[in-house]
Amino acid sequence: MTAVNASVIDHHAHRLDDATRAASPIEPLTTALPELDVAAAYEIQQRNLERALRAGAHLVGRKIGLTSAPMQTLLGVDEPDYGFVLDTMVVPDGGTIARSSLCAPRVEPEIAFRLHRPLRGPGVSVADVLDATDAVAAALEIVDSRIVDWRITLPDTVADNASSAAVVLGPWVALGDAPDLDTVVATLSLRGDVVDTGTGDAVLGHPAHAVAWLVNALADYDTGLQPGEFIMSGSITSAVFVHAGDTATAELSDLGRVSVSFT
């Protein structure tokens, strides 16, 4: 049970939805609602997922955030969070995004997992995740906070769909042809200049560990993952701010390259 009633949850879900549509950030939800906890924040997120589905969008995947030790330390947490990915959030590789449609976007390179069979927790292991995965891809996530100046606590970012805005997927690589995912080297570039690098083990030691965490967390809400859905497993490097005129590129060793431009 959460201490926040349904009408308050609906009110703040509308505030975040309006902020997303207008690309106009709002004050942290926890400023007006200090009693907001993570359970209530996921209810706010769910309200906006249901709103999008009613409007005709389709759920195509999930994203995992807060997988790095520095980000967990920053927010004072010891586990990740998650959000949803809609078909309307998927940008083609090499495509463009209007910077004016976002509040304060950043980009981060990730490994995406695509499932060929369902996964449902609890008790899902890394081995279960790999067995259910048919392909992986180099990917970019565009994260964006509808909270002004990224002044987020954990409940704020959870309510705000884990600060997700868009994803860009590179070509899918059959899992059997992929390298050990914890050894993949990700190089993030802006305008052709390298801005950060990292390895797959930055994501909870192994990106599949993050996916296993997600499936087991979803079990608390009687939800699983379906064949054909993909999972953004978490950032391998820091998340870098982008501006109009930028092109962001992620090169992941033995997985390929993916890029997006901001106009």
C-alpha positions as CSV (number, residue, x, y, z in Angstrom):
1,M,0.0,0.0,0.0
2,T,1.1,3.5,-0.8
3,A,0.4,6.6,1.3
4,V,-0.7,8.5,-1.8
5,N,-4.3,8.3,-2.9
6,A,-5.5,7.6,-6.5
7,S,-6.7,11.1,-7.2
8,V,-3.3,12.5,-6.3
9,I,-1.5,9.9,-8.4
10,D,-3.7,10.8,-11.4
11,H,-3.0,14.5,-10.8
12,H,0.7,14.1,-10.9
13,A,0.6,11.7,-13.9
14,H,-1.3,14.4,-15.8
15,R,1.4,17.0,-14.8
16,L,4.2,14.8,-16.1
17,D,2.2,14.0,-19.3
18,D,1.6,17.7,-19.9
19,A,5.3,18.5,-19.3
20,T,6.3,15.8,-21.8
21,R,4.0,17.1,-24.5
22,A,5.0,20.7,-24.0
23,A,8.7,20.0,-23.4
24,S,8.4,22.2,-20.4
25,P,9.9,20.8,-17.2
26,I,8.1,21.1,-13.8
27,E,9.3,21.2,-10.2
28,P,10.2,17.9,-8.6
29,L,7.0,15.9,-7.7
30,T,8.6,15.3,-4.3
31,T,8.6,19.1,-3.6
32,A,4.8,19.2,-3.6
33,L,4.4,15.6,-2.4
34,P,7.2,14.8,0.0
35,E,5.4,11.6,1.0
36,L,5.8,10.2,-2.6
37,D,7.5,6.8,-2.4
38,V,8.7,4.5,-5.1
39,A,5.6,2.3,-5.1
40,A,3.4,5.4,-5.7
41,A,5.9,6.6,-8.3
42,Y,5.5,3.4,-10.3
43,E,1.7,3.9,-10.1
44,I,2.2,7.3,-11.7
45,Q,4.3,5.8,-14.4
46,Q,1.7,3.1,-15.0
47,R,-1.0,5.7,-15.4
48,N,0.9,7.4,-18.2
49,L,1.6,4.0,-19.9
50,E,-2.1,3.2,-19.8
51,R,-2.9,6.7,-21.2
52,A,-0.5,6.2,-24.1
53,L,-1.8,2.7,-24.9
54,R,-5.4,4.1,-25.0
55,A,-4.2,6.8,-27.4
56,G,-3.0,4.1,-29.8
57,A,0.7,3.6,-28.9
58,H,2.1,0.1,-28.5
59,L,4.4,-1.2,-25.8
60,V,7.6,-2.6,-27.5
61,G,10.0,-2.9,-24.7
62,R,11.4,-1.7,-21.3
63,K,14.4,0.3,-20.2
64,I,16.5,-0.1,-17.1
65,G,18.1,2.9,-15.4
66,L,20.4,3.6,-12.5
67,T,22.6,0.6,-13.3
68,S,25.9,2.4,-12.6
69,A,27.4,2.7,-9.1
70,P,27.9,6.5,-9.5
71,M,24.2,7.1,-10.3
72,Q,23.0,4.9,-7.5
73,T,25.3,6.8,-5.1
74,L,24.0,10.1,-6.4
75,L,20.4,9.2,-5.7
76,G,21.2,7.2,-2.5
77,V,19.8,3.9,-3.8
78,D,21.2,0.4,-4.2
79,E,19.2,-1.0,-7.1
80,P,18.1,0.2,-10.6
81,D,14.8,1.4,-11.8
82,Y,12.8,0.8,-15.0
83,G,10.5,2.4,-17.5
84,F,8.5,1.6,-20.6
85,V,9.4,2.0,-24.3
86,L,6.6,2.7,-26.8
87,D,6.7,2.3,-30.6
88,T,6.4,6.1,-30.7
89,M,9.7,6.4,-28.8
90,V,11.8,4.4,-31.3
91,V,13.9,6.5,-33.7
92,P,15.5,4.9,-36.8
93,D,19.3,4.4,-36.8
94,G,20.7,7.6,-38.4
95,G,17.5,9.4,-37.8
96,T,16.8,12.9,-36.3
97,I,15.1,14.3,-33.3
98,A,13.9,17.8,-32.8
99,R,15.8,19.2,-29.9
100,S,12.9,21.5,-29.2
101,S,10.7,18.5,-28.4
102,L,12.8,17.7,-25.4
103,C,13.6,19.4,-22.1
104,A,17.2,18.6,-21.3
105,P,18.2,15.5,-23.2
106,R,21.3,13.4,-22.7
107,V,22.5,10.3,-24.7
108,E,24.0,7.1,-23.4
109,P,25.2,3.9,-25.2
110,E,23.6,0.6,-24.2
111,I,23.2,-3.0,-25.3
112,A,19.6,-3.9,-26.2
113,F,18.3,-7.4,-25.8
114,R,15.5,-8.9,-28.0
115,L,13.5,-11.8,-26.6
116,H,12.3,-14.8,-28.5
117,R,10.4,-16.3,-25.6
118,P,8.6,-14.8,-22.6
119,L,10.3,-14.1,-19.3
120,R,8.4,-13.8,-16.0
121,G,9.8,-13.7,-12.5
122,P,10.5,-14.2,-9.7
123,G,13.7,-16.2,-9.7
124,V,14.9,-15.4,-13.2
125,S,18.6,-15.7,-13.6
126,V,21.3,-14.4,-16.0
127,A,21.2,-17.9,-17.7
128,D,17.4,-17.6,-18.1
129,V,17.8,-14.2,-19.7
130,L,20.4,-15.4,-22.2
131,D,18.4,-18.4,-23.0
132,A,15.4,-16.2,-23.8
133,T,17.4,-13.7,-25.9
134,D,17.7,-14.3,-29.6
135,A,19.6,-11.1,-30.5
136,V,21.4,-8.1,-29.1
137,A,22.1,-4.7,-30.6
138,A,24.2,-1.6,-30.1
139,A,21.8,1.1,-29.0
140,L,21.5,4.7,-27.9
141,E,19.0,5.9,-25.3
142,I,18.0,9.5,-25.2
143,V,17.1,10.3,-21.6
144,D,15.3,13.4,-20.7
145,S,14.0,14.7,-17.4
146,R,10.6,16.4,-17.2
147,I,11.8,17.6,-13.8
148,V,13.5,21.0,-14.0
149,D,17.3,21.0,-14.0
150,W,17.4,17.2,-13.5
151,R,16.7,17.9,-9.7
152,I,15.5,14.3,-9.3
153,T,15.1,11.9,-6.4
154,L,14.4,8.2,-7.0
155,P,10.6,8.7,-6.9
156,D,10.8,11.7,-9.2
157,T,12.6,9.8,-12.0
158,V,10.5,6.6,-11.5
159,A,7.3,8.6,-11.9
160,D,8.8,10.3,-15.0
161,N,9.2,6.9,-16.8
162,A,12.8,6.5,-15.5
163,S,13.7,9.7,-17.4
164,S,13.3,8.0,-20.8
165,A,12.5,9.8,-24.0
166,A,13.6,7.8,-27.1
167,V,15.8,4.9,-28.2
168,V,17.8,4.2,-31.3
169,L,18.6,0.6,-32.2
170,G,21.4,-0.6,-34.4
171,P,21.3,-3.8,-36.4
172,W,20.4,-6.9,-34.4
173,V,23.2,-9.5,-33.9
174,A,22.3,-13.1,-33.2
175,L,23.3,-13.8,-29.6
176,G,25.4,-16.7,-30.7
177,D,27.5,-14.4,-32.9
178,A,27.9,-11.7,-30.2
179,P,30.9,-11.3,-27.9
180,D,30.8,-11.7,-24.2
181,L,28.6,-8.8,-23.3
182,D,30.4,-7.8,-20.2
183,T,33.6,-7.2,-22.3
184,V,32.0,-5.1,-25.0
185,V,33.7,-1.7,-25.3
186,A,31.3,1.2,-25.9
187,T,32.7,4.5,-27.4
188,L,30.3,7.5,-27.3
189,S,31.0,10.4,-29.7
190,L,29.5,13.8,-30.2
191,R,30.1,15.6,-33.5
192,G,32.8,13.0,-34.2
193,D,34.7,13.6,-31.0
194,V,35.0,10.8,-28.4
195,V,33.4,12.0,-25.1
196,D,33.4,8.8,-23.1
197,T,34.1,5.0,-23.2
198,G,33.1,2.1,-21.0
199,T,32.7,-1.7,-20.9
200,G,29.7,-3.8,-20.5
201,D,30.5,-4.9,-17.0
202,A,29.7,-1.3,-15.9
203,V,26.0,-2.5,-16.1
204,L,25.6,-4.4,-12.8
205,G,28.6,-6.5,-13.7
206,H,26.9,-7.9,-16.8
207,P,24.1,-6.4,-18.8
208,A,22.0,-9.6,-18.6
209,H,22.1,-9.2,-14.8
210,A,20.2,-6.0,-15.3
211,V,17.6,-7.7,-17.5
212,A,17.2,-10.4,-14.8
213,W,16.7,-7.7,-12.2
214,L,14.0,-6.1,-14.4
215,V,12.0,-9.3,-14.9
216,N,12.1,-10.1,-11.2
217,A,11.0,-6.5,-10.3
218,L,8.1,-6.7,-12.8
219,A,6.9,-9.8,-11.1
220,D,5.9,-7.7,-8.1
221,Y,3.3,-6.2,-10.4
222,D,2.3,-9.5,-12.0
223,T,3.9,-8.5,-15.2
224,G,6.5,-10.1,-17.5
225,L,8.3,-9.6,-20.8
226,Q,6.9,-11.0,-24.1
227,P,8.6,-12.4,-27.2
228,G,9.6,-9.7,-29.6
229,E,10.0,-7.1,-26.9
230,F,13.4,-5.5,-26.3
231,I,15.1,-4.3,-23.2
232,M,17.5,-1.4,-22.9
233,S,19.9,-2.8,-20.4
234,G,21.5,0.3,-19.0
235,S,24.2,2.9,-19.8
236,I,27.7,1.7,-20.3
237,T,29.2,5.2,-20.0
238,S,28.1,8.5,-18.5
239,A,25.0,10.3,-20.0
240,V,26.1,13.3,-22.0
241,F,24.0,16.4,-22.7
242,V,23.1,17.0,-26.4
243,H,22.1,20.2,-28.2
244,A,20.7,21.2,-31.6
245,G,23.3,20.4,-34.3
246,D,24.8,17.5,-32.4
247,T,25.2,14.0,-33.9
248,A,25.7,11.3,-31.3
249,T,27.3,8.0,-32.2
250,A,27.9,4.9,-30.2
251,E,30.3,2.3,-31.4
252,L,30.1,-1.1,-29.5
253,S,32.9,-3.5,-30.2
254,D,31.8,-6.5,-32.3
255,L,28.1,-5.3,-32.1
256,G,28.2,-2.3,-34.5
257,R,27.5,1.4,-34.6
258,V,24.4,3.5,-34.1
259,S,23.8,7.2,-34.4
260,V,21.2,10.0,-34.1
261,S,21.2,13.7,-34.9
262,F,19.4,16.6,-33.1
263,T,18.0,19.4,-35.2
